[in-house]
Amino acid sequence: MKKYTIIFVLTALALVSCEQFREANDAENIAPISVSVKLRLEMENLTLAEDLLVKFDNYNEGLHLEKGFRSENVQVDGIVPGIYTISVSGVATDREGGEYYLNGNLVNRALFDNGTSLELPLKGLKISPLVFKEIYYAGSRTPLNAAYFRDQFYEIYNNSAETQYLDGIYFANLTPGKATTSLPLWPEEDGDDYVYAERVWKFPGNGKEYPLASGESCVIAQFAANHKLQQYNPDSPVDCSSSEFEFNMNNPNFPDQPAIDMVHVFYNGKSEIGRIPQYLTSVFGGAYVLFKVAEGDTWDPVNDLSMKTTDLRKPNSKNFYAKIPVRYVLDAVEAIDNESMVNAKRIPAVLDAGLTYVGATYCGLGVARKPSMNENGEFLRRENGALIFQDGNNSTDDFEKKVVPELRRYGTGMPSWNHSK
């Protein structure tokens, strides 16, 4: 009798629970609720700026609510009960006047009770003068409908008012190469202090060989050729022959071009490039970072065992990934397959609180950073005429999706040392 009673009670509870969820999805029958968010700033010596923004996104129901606020606590009313991702963004300053973008989020939180209180951790990332301006990763189709991926490129822009030097700046694509909800398991002691790279490259130079003036950009091509030529892909949307740099993999079928070779740093625990005859990031969309080693630090993921790791979900794995301290990162962009993968983030919210995509492979489309505009819809420019691009560390907002790729879109400048000049 006790056994049957327990089963009856559990069944009843299950029915009640299911009914509650059905009711929660029926917005017309559910009264909106209020939710309080308390911020926990996880960096010392930073002062919050006045303008902070909290967003509530229910992706399943297509609901979005946002509110500006000016303190460490905010109450948001009018939330329809459901499952939400909550994100907060804003700006903080340090004692030296340096600016930091603040970002943090809570993913897939059930909000059904009025008066729910949430604590949301915030991390800060120093605002970068160098940003990804355009990324073309999806590849294209040949006249015979074959897949072509050699025309991938990454454009880096100086978004500051001062000249920046590319020498010694690193470029990496993170793991997993393709967005997935089955994320790797990293060492517990790492916390949220690292991102993990499949392959790492570095700009050459001794310190001041490759200046990038305010408003100038440089292009790193997978293969720095004119892809529209007959021997490659006449249907490719891009001519990459003016690229400043390329990822040369010593493939005789795709010979070294006049562009300067990037310096290979790391792949699977070693400095060698490996046996694969091309450097290809996922045509579904990868996660990319630019970073710079802090002054006085030594970063060597090949020889320093503490700076590389395996995926702990795979015991005895011999596939190694480079550990990149989050504090080194200048800019990060996360691309995914399409809208259905919004819950498959690889990059911490402090680096990129959003996502971008083109929605297809071999479609000849890419993503491009949006210029900042004033209230009249006019582009914001510096005194020298250089465009200022959006950089809210949120690729959802900062990038235009599904664009035909274009090197130096908006007429951004080419550095004086470009080989084609």
C-alpha positions in Angstrom: 0.0 0.0 0.0 2.9 2.4 0.9 4.5 1.6 -2.5 1.3 2.4 -4.4 0.8 5.6 -2.4 4.3 6.8 -3.2 3.8 6.1 -6.9 0.5 7.9 -6.8 2.0 11.0 -5.2 4.9 11.1 -7.6 2.6 10.7 -10.5 0.4 13.5 -9.2 3.4 15.8 -8.7 4.6 15.0 -12.2 1.2 15.9 -13.7 1.2 19.1 -11.7 4.7 20.0 -12.8 3.9 19.3 -16.5 0.7 21.4 -16.1 2.7 24.3 -14.7 5.1 24.2 -17.6 2.2 24.1 -20.1 0.7 27.1 -18.3 4.0 28.9 -18.3 4.2 28.6 -22.1 0.7 30.1 -22.4 1.6 33.8 -22.0 -2.1 34.9 -22.2 -2.9 33.0 -19.0 0.1 33.9 -16.9 0.6 37.3 -15.1 4.0 39.0 -15.8 6.5 38.8 -12.9 9.2 41.0 -11.5 12.9 39.8 -11.3 15.7 41.5 -9.4 19.3 41.3 -10.6 22.2 41.9 -8.4 25.6 42.4 -10.0 28.9 40.9 -8.7 31.9 42.6 -10.2 34.7 40.1 -10.3 37.5 42.5 -10.9 39.1 44.8 -8.3 39.8 48.5 -8.7 37.0 49.0 -11.3 34.3 51.6 -11.0 31.0 51.1 -12.8 29.9 53.6 -15.3 26.4 55.0 -15.2 25.0 53.3 -18.3 24.4 49.6 -17.8 22.0 47.4 -19.8 20.3 44.2 -18.7 18.6 41.9 -21.3 16.2 39.0 -20.8 15.9 36.7 -23.9 13.5 33.8 -24.1 14.7 32.2 -27.4 12.1 29.5 -27.4 9.2 31.9 -27.3 10.9 34.8 -29.1 10.6 37.1 -26.1 13.0 40.0 -25.5 13.1 42.6 -22.7 15.8 45.1 -21.8 16.3 47.9 -19.4 19.0 50.5 -18.7 20.1 51.1 -15.1 22.8 52.9 -13.1 23.7 50.8 -10.0 24.6 47.4 -8.9 21.0 46.3 -8.5 18.1 46.5 -10.9 14.5 45.3 -10.8 12.8 44.4 -14.1 9.0 44.2 -14.3 6.8 42.7 -17.0 8.6 39.5 -17.6 6.5 36.6 -19.0 7.4 33.4 -17.1 9.6 31.1 -19.0 13.2 30.0 -19.6 15.6 33.0 -20.1 19.1 33.9 -20.8 19.9 37.0 -18.8 22.9 39.2 -19.8 24.3 42.5 -18.5 26.7 44.8 -20.4 28.3 48.2 -19.7 31.5 50.1 -19.2 33.8 50.5 -16.2 37.0 52.4 -15.6 40.1 51.7 -13.6 42.3 54.0 -11.5 44.4 54.9 -14.5 41.4 55.8 -16.6 41.5 52.7 -18.8 38.1 51.6 -20.1 36.7 48.1 -19.7 33.7 46.5 -21.3 31.6 44.6 -18.7 29.7 41.5 -19.7 28.1 38.6 -17.9 25.2 36.2 -18.4 23.1 33.5 -16.9 22.0 30.9 -19.4 18.7 28.9 -19.4 17.3 30.2 -16.1 13.7 29.2 -15.2 11.8 32.4 -14.2 8.3 31.5 -12.9 8.0 33.1 -9.5 7.3 36.8 -8.9 10.1 38.5 -6.9 12.8 36.1 -8.1 16.3 37.4 -7.2 19.4 36.6 -9.3 23.1 37.2 -8.7 25.0 37.8 -11.9 28.8 37.8 -12.0 30.4 40.5 -14.2 33.9 40.4 -15.7 35.7 43.2 -17.4 37.7 43.3 -20.6 39.9 46.2 -21.5 38.6 47.9 -24.6 40.7 46.9 -27.5 42.2 49.2 -30.2 42.4 46.2 -32.5 39.2 44.4 -33.6 38.0 41.8 -36.1 36.3 44.0 -38.7 35.2 41.3 -41.2 35.3 37.5 -41.2 34.7 35.3 -44.2 34.7 31.6 -43.2 31.8 29.9 -45.0 33.6 29.3 -48.4 32.0 29.3 -51.8 30.9 27.0 -54.7 32.7 26.5 -58.0 30.9 26.6 -61.4 30.7 22.8 -61.1 29.1 23.2 -57.6 32.2 21.8 -55.8 33.0 23.1 -52.3 35.7 25.7 -52.2 37.2 27.0 -48.9 40.6 28.5 -49.9 39.1 32.0 -50.0 38.6 32.4 -46.2 40.0 35.6 -44.7 40.0 37.7 -41.5 40.3 41.5 -41.5 41.8 43.3 -38.5 41.0 47.0 -37.9 42.6 49.7 -35.8 39.6 51.1 -34.0 41.6 53.5 -31.9 42.9 57.1 -32.4 46.5 56.0 -32.1 48.9 53.9 -34.3 49.0 50.3 -33.2 51.7 47.7 -34.0 50.8 44.2 -35.1 54.2 42.8 -34.2 53.8 39.9 -31.7 50.0 40.0 -31.7 48.5 36.4 -31.7 45.6 35.0 -33.7 43.9 31.7 -32.7 40.8 29.7 -33.4 39.3 28.0 -30.3 38.0 24.5 -29.7 35.5 23.1 -30.4 36.0 24.2 -34.0 32.3 23.8 -34.6 29.6 25.0 -32.2 28.2 22.3 -30.0 26.4 21.9 -26.7 28.7 19.0 -25.8 31.5 21.2 -24.6 34.9 19.9 -23.5 35.8 19.5 -19.8 38.7 21.6 -18.7 40.8 21.4 -15.5 38.7 22.7 -12.5 41.5 24.9 -11.3 41.4 26.9 -14.6 38.0 28.4 -13.6 36.9 31.0 -16.1 40.4 32.3 -16.6 41.2 30.7 -20.0 40.0 30.0 -23.5 41.4 27.0 -25.3 42.9 27.1 -28.8 43.2 24.4 -31.5 45.8 26.4 -33.4 47.7 29.6 -32.7 49.6 31.9 -35.1 51.5 35.2 -34.5 52.2 38.3 -36.6 55.9 38.5 -37.4 58.0 41.6 -36.5 60.5 42.8 -33.9 58.2 45.3 -32.3 57.5 48.2 -34.7 57.8 46.7 -38.2 54.1 46.5 -38.9 52.3 49.7 -37.8 48.6 50.1 -38.4 47.4 53.7 -38.3 44.1 54.8 -37.0 41.4 53.8 -39.5 43.7 51.2 -41.3 43.1 47.5 -41.6 45.1 44.4 -42.5 43.8 41.2 -44.0 45.0 37.7 -43.1 44.0 35.3 -45.9 44.0 31.5 -45.8 45.5 31.7 -49.3 46.4 35.2 -50.4 45.6 34.8 -54.1 42.9 36.1 -56.5 40.4 33.4 -56.0 38.4 34.5 -59.0 41.0 33.2 -61.3 40.1 30.2 -63.5 42.5 27.8 -61.8 40.9 28.5 -58.4 37.2 29.4 -58.4 35.8 32.0 -60.8 32.6 32.1 -58.7 34.5 33.1 -55.5 33.3 36.5 -54.2 36.8 37.7 -53.3 40.3 38.6 -54.6 42.7 38.2 -51.7 45.8 39.1 -53.6 46.2 42.4 -51.7 46.1 40.7 -48.3 49.0 41.7 -46.0 49.4 38.3 -44.5 48.5 34.7 -45.2 48.5 31.3 -43.4 51.1 29.6 -45.5 51.0 25.8 -45.1 53.7 24.9 -47.7 51.2 23.3 -50.1 52.7 23.1 -53.6 49.2 23.2 -55.1 48.6 26.5 -53.4 52.0 28.2 -53.6 53.3 30.9 -51.3 52.0 34.3 -52.3 53.6 37.8 -51.9 51.7 38.3 -48.7 53.8 38.0 -45.5 53.6 34.6 -43.8 52.1 34.4 -40.4 54.3 32.7 -37.8 53.0 29.3 -36.7 53.0 28.9 -32.9 51.0 25.9 -31.8 49.0 22.9 -33.0 48.3 19.8 -30.9 51.0 20.6 -28.4 53.7 21.3 -30.9 55.1 24.2 -32.9 55.1 22.3 -36.2 52.2 22.9 -38.6 51.3 19.2 -38.9 50.5 17.1 -41.9 47.2 18.6 -43.0 48.1 20.7 -46.1 45.8 23.7 -45.3 44.7 25.9 -42.4 41.0 25.7 -42.5 38.6 27.0 -39.8 35.1 25.6 -39.7 32.9 26.6 -42.6 30.0 26.3 -40.1 31.6 29.1 -38.0 34.4 29.1 -35.6 35.4 31.1 -32.5 38.4 33.5 -33.0 40.5 35.6 -30.7 43.2 38.2 -31.1 45.5 38.4 -28.0 48.7 40.0 -26.7 50.9 38.5 -24.0 51.0 40.9 -21.0 54.2 42.8 -20.6 56.7 40.9 -18.4 54.9 37.5 -19.0 56.2 34.5 -20.8 53.6 32.5 -22.7 54.8 29.2 -24.2 52.1 26.6 -24.7 54.5 24.2 -26.4 57.1 23.9 -23.6 55.1 25.0 -20.6 52.9 22.1 -19.5 50.7 24.5 -17.5 49.7 26.3 -20.7 48.2 23.3 -22.5 45.7 20.7 -21.7 43.6 17.9 -23.1 39.8 17.5 -23.0 39.2 15.8 -19.6 36.1 14.2 -21.0 38.4 12.0 -23.1 40.7 10.0 -20.8 44.1 9.2 -22.3 43.6 11.7 -25.1 46.7 13.0 -26.8 45.1 16.0 -28.4 46.4 19.1 -26.7 44.9 22.6 -26.7 46.7 25.9 -25.9 45.5 27.7 -22.8 45.1 31.5 -23.5 44.5 33.7 -20.4 41.3 35.7 -20.8 43.2 38.8 -19.6 45.4 38.6 -22.8 42.5 38.7 -25.2 42.1 41.9 -27.3 39.0 40.9 -29.3 36.9 37.7 -29.7 34.2 36.7 -32.1 32.0 33.6 -31.9 30.3 32.3 -35.1 27.7 29.5 -35.1 25.8 27.4 -37.6 22.5 29.3 -37.3 19.9 30.5 -34.9 19.3 27.0 -33.5 22.7 27.0 -31.9 22.3 30.0 -29.6 22.9 27.9 -26.5 26.2 26.4 -27.8 28.6 29.1 -26.7 32.4 28.4 -26.5 33.5 31.9 -25.5 32.9 33.4 -22.1 30.4 36.3 -22.0 33.1 38.7 -20.8 34.8 38.2 -24.2 31.8 37.9 -26.5 28.3 38.0 -24.9 26.7 37.2 -28.3 27.0 35.2 -31.5 27.0 35.7 -35.3 26.3 33.5 -38.2 25.7 33.2 -42.0 23.3 30.3 -41.7 24.8 28.1 -44.5 28.0 26.6 -45.8 29.8 27.3 -49.1 27.3 30.2 -49.7 29.9 32.9 -50.4 28.7 35.0 -47.4 30.4 36.4 -44.3 29.9 38.7 -41.4 31.0 42.4 -41.1 31.3 44.7 -38.1 28.9 47.6 -38.1 30.1 51.2 -38.1 29.0 53.2 -35.1 26.3 55.8 -35.9 24.9 58.9 -34.2 21.2 59.6 -33.6 20.9 60.9 -37.1 22.1 57.7 -38.7 25.5 59.2 -39.7 28.8 57.3 -39.3 30.9 58.3 -36.3 34.4 59.3 -37.3 37.6 60.4 -35.5 39.2 63.7 -36.2 41.4 62.1 -38.9 38.2 60.8 -40.6 38.7 57.2 -39.4 35.5 55.3 -38.9 34.6 54.1 -35.4 33.2 50.6 -35.4 30.8 49.1 -32.8 32.6 47.2 -30.1 30.3 46.2 -27.4 31.9 42.7 -27.1 28.6 41.3 -28.3 28.7 39.8 -31.8 24.9 39.6 -32.0 24.8 43.4 -31.9 28.2 44.3 -33.4 28.1 42.3 -36.7 26.0 42.4 -39.8 25.2 38.8 -40.8 25.0 37.2 -44.3 27.0 39.9 -46.2 28.9 39.3 -49.5 32.5 39.5 -48.2 34.5 42.6 -49.1 38.1 43.4 -48.3 38.4 46.9 -46.7 34.6 47.6 -46.7 33.7 51.2 -46.3 37.0 52.2 -47.8 39.1 51.6 -44.7 42.8 52.4 -45.2 45.6 50.0 -46.4 48.9 50.2 -44.5 51.8 51.9 -46.3 53.9 48.7 -46.2 51.3 46.6 -48.1 53.2 44.7 -50.9 50.8 45.7 -53.6 51.5 49.5 -53.2 
